Amino acid sequence: MTLVAPPPAAFRKEPAIEDDAELGARFAAGDERALKEMYDRWSRLVYTLAVRSLGDRAEAEDVTQRTFVSAWTSRASFQSGKGPLGGWLVALARRRIADAHEARSRTARIEEAMRAVAEEPVAAPVDVSDAIVLADEIEQLEPDARAVVTLAFYQDLTHAQIAERLAMPLGTVKSHIRRSLTRLRSRLEAAHVAY
């Protein structure tokens, strides 16, 4: 049995990975190519961490995107002397994953509260003025969010059904619902205070 030695570095097919310190310095200086190289090098790792924690590929894709956007917008906070660039990026990814878990919990609480309210028997007739205010507030949402909220609450579709019907990623549908409910709640609370 003969062993074959690996090819010398000059003949390898994969590109040489440049030094992390140099990549970190270029990234911190605002070099967009450095961001692309970071994405090429670490996006699979970030995605894998997210999908293992969240168990949802669409959410993992959203977390991966948010991680690299956060990295770019907060690149001035990267300090090469405190650790490697990859470690800093993984720390950002863990924060975005934690944010996704918190958003999931918040959405579940809001949906549960809405179901509880919807299941309560109506003791008094519906206030037409409240219905008009709510319809007006829904109309003021951005078009995608308005479509998602309308399908979720007037047609009682699940998140997956909405994602399929609107050809949107599931994570985007969930994000639209969460943000829209938060906006509607704050607007309606402000409207009730004004009366």
Long-range contacts (C-beta under 8 A, 24 or more apart in sequence): 17-41, 20-84, 20-85, 20-86, 21-80, 23-85, 24-78, 24-80, 24-84, 24-85, 25-80, 27-71, 27-75, 27-78, 27-85, 28-75, 28-76, 28-78, 28-80, 30-75, 35-68, 35-71, 35-72, 38-68, 38-71, 38-85, 38-89, 39-68, 41-86, 42-86, 42-89, 42-90, 43-68, 45-86, 45-90, 46-89, 46-90, 46-93, 49-90, 49-93, 49-94, 49-97, 50-93, 50-96, 50-97, 50-100, 53-97, 53-101, 54-97, 54-100, 54-101, 54-104, 56-170, 56-171, 58-163, 58-169, 58-170, 58-171, 58-172, 59-100, 59-104, 59-170, 59-171, 59-174, 61-169, 61-171, 62-100, 62-169, 62-171, 62-172, 62-175, 63-93, 63-96, 63-97, 63-100, 64-93, 66-96, 66-99, 67-92, 67-93, 67-96, 70-95, 70-96, 103-174, 103-175, 103-178, 104-174, 106-178, 107-174, 107-177, 107-178, 107-181, 110-178, 110-181, 114-153, 114-181, 133-188, 133-191, 134-184, 134-188, 137-183, 137-184, 137-187, 137-188, 137-191, 138-184, 140-187, 141-180, 141-183, 141-184, 144-168, 144-176, 145-176, 145-179, 145-180, 146-180, 148-173, 148-176, 148-177, 148-180, 149-176, 149-177, 149-180, 149-181, 149-184, 152-177
